Amino acid sequence: MLIPMEVIGVRVEMPSNQPIVLLKEIDGSRFLPIWVGAVEATAIAFAQQGVEPPRPLTHDLMKELVELFDATLTAVHLTEIKEGIFYATMHLRDSNSQPLTISARPSDAIALAVRTQSNILATEELLAEIGIEIPQGEGDNQEVEKFREFLDQINPEDFAG
């Protein structure tokens, strides 16, 4: 089963200075932290904030190529984690409505999905394995603060498996 997710934002985990993209299930209370590279974190943050750099970033170029070939990114699936490495697939539809599936790093897939307003979905198995449940409280700020406190106490190695 696939669970719709939304990108909450990008933050830097301390003290390692490792960027993390935070996702939350749309109709639930589980969060999914995914460690990403600095370039991908910047690309995701720029897209979320509507920042247009003077020259296209790699993910802007990817978006333009998808459009140039008359294809559509229909969804990104965050599928699993193996030995601390996240896996994802990008699901596209070509000009003949033929489905295409491409294996991708979650950070690249998310950066492209944010640019194209495509669905981001996580498998129930992935959320069950590493999703963090934060019950609905008195508002989003309280939830995010609790999550930040949690993140301050973990490292990417904690998810190596």
Secondary structure, 3 states (H helix, E strand, C coil): CEEEEEEEEEEEECCCCEEEEEEEECCCCEEEEEECCHHHHHHHHHHHHCCCCCCCCHHHHHHHHHHHCCCEEEEEEEEEEECCEEEEEEEEECCCCCEEEEEECHHHHHHHHHHHCCEEEEEHHHHHHHCEECCCCCCHHHHHHHHHHHHCCCCHHHHCC
